[in-house]
Amino acid sequence: MTNIAICAPATPITRDHAAALEALVAAEFPTHSVTFHEQCFASSGHFAGDDLTRLGALLDCANDPAFDAVWFARGGYGSNRIAEAAVARMNASARSKTYVGFSDCGYLLAALYRAGIGQCAHGSMPVSAGSEGGREAVRRVLRWFAGDNSGLEPSLDGVIPAAAFNLITLTMLARTPIMPDLTDHVVMVEEVSEHLYAVDRMFFALSSSLPRIAGLRLGAITAVPENYVEFGQSADEIARFWCDRAGIRYLGRAEIGHSAANRVVPFGLAGPAGAA
Amino acid sequence: MTNIAICAPATPITRDHAAALEALVAAEFPTHSVTFHEQCFASSGHFAGDDLTRLGALLDCANDPAFDAVWFARGGYGSNRIAEAAVARMNASARSKTYVGFSDCGYLLAALYRAGIGQCAHGSMPVSAGSEGGREAVRRVLRWFAGDNSGLEPSLDGVIPAAAFNLITLTMLARTPIMPDLTDHVVMVEEVSEHLYAVDRMFFALSSSLPRIAGLRLGAITAVPENYVEFGQSADEIARFWCDRAGIRYLGRAEIGHSAANRVVPFGLAGPAGAA
């Protein structure tokens, strides 16, 4: 039995999202149980409740020994505002859990990984259970919770540690107190709904900020808005340009991103050998 | 006579933009001459020519003793890609010039200010001469070139050094080799066409990156796109929140931004006492 607690450190989900995940788990993953914290449905302006409400719910889930894993309900924006405080208040029970999410929830994965708390993984989130394509991405996470590694990013070799982030999330956290040490890691980045000039700009910022990493992989760059002019370089060319310029090994693509193809990337060395 | 060279380190302008500025200068500023580098009208994907073309034009203008000032034609995106190389190749003549621009051209102002080259100033750009409102902002810069300080940001006191940046520009350059030392400066930031959650996210990133500054002023936050939900805090509240959280003195508003009200902010101590 894997007991999974779900909270929303950034933006809220609806009860329909929750029902869709509960139905999927009941039908296909009888050894899992999912528990939605009531805070998932709270709302305060942009956020799923104010900072203290979101922080409290995250700590309720992380610090409760009844749960094996904490799954972040959805990204959006906002987990950065509570990440430092959350990590500072986590107990021994929190340290033995698995934490899964991506996109904006990368701030939490960063802070947890930096603090050495639990097993972090980049993976799709409960909100995606509401769509057919999203359900397949959600199944990869649920399988991984059950020790089935078939949904892992295929390049993971269990030898070189890895971490995966949304590009703007990593760019924004790179100089803050929640930045983990990514030395010797393969770093994977993906982006959604950003212009290619903004992707270029983030690589400019990020490529000067990273330590000596093992290499960079580019995930999917999806939903690029149309601009008044073609940028003139593809996302792959942009990544290659800045990696070359900054002396970072460019390793090619990774199957992560804001799409149904999004794979699981456990942080560190938790590769194909075994789940959390 | 002030001889002003104009080049486009980011995106191109049209010949109509150039003609509008030339007409304005001829009609109202007979002691100025403006010379557009042909590169202003070049195009390569997103940019006003490829990196080498833009770099070459900037150096043509900066290193030529015939010019007193270099005025960046327009922002957009791209000056970050050539800023380090440009500063490394500037000669003695470049060191005695005035450099004016803002928005994306803040990367150049940062690199120049860091290197102690010339007198940098945040100010409107030639592209704005094409619109009635923009012309008034352009006149402030032209007046300042002539030693008339009436268009300066009113809070400048000539005692505390200042610098002004587009928010995402400063956020992106904060950890790169072109970041100047802003210790003890009043730092002013403005933004355009960004969601309030993105403004919040940039303050999160930036407030951990700044040295001990004299304080922060918030310029105009314009053309904020509509989001599916109200953010819940105003731009002023966001700035205040992050300044409070990071231990930065919040000094209120500044009259800078992507609007006709944009004022001139000379970098450093070149306040009301005298122009460049």
Interface residues (C-beta under 8 A of the other chain):
Chain A: S44 G45 H46 F47 G76 Y77 G78 N80 R81 I168 T171 M172 L173 A174 R175 T176 P177 L196 Y197 A198 D200 R201 M202 F204 A205 S208 S209 N227 V229 E230 F231 G232 Q233
Chain B: S44 G45 H46 F47 G76 Y77 G78 N80 R81 I168 T171 M172 L173 A174 R175 T176 P177 L196 Y197 A198 D200 R201 M202 F204 A205 S208 S209 N227 V229 E230 F231 G232 Q233
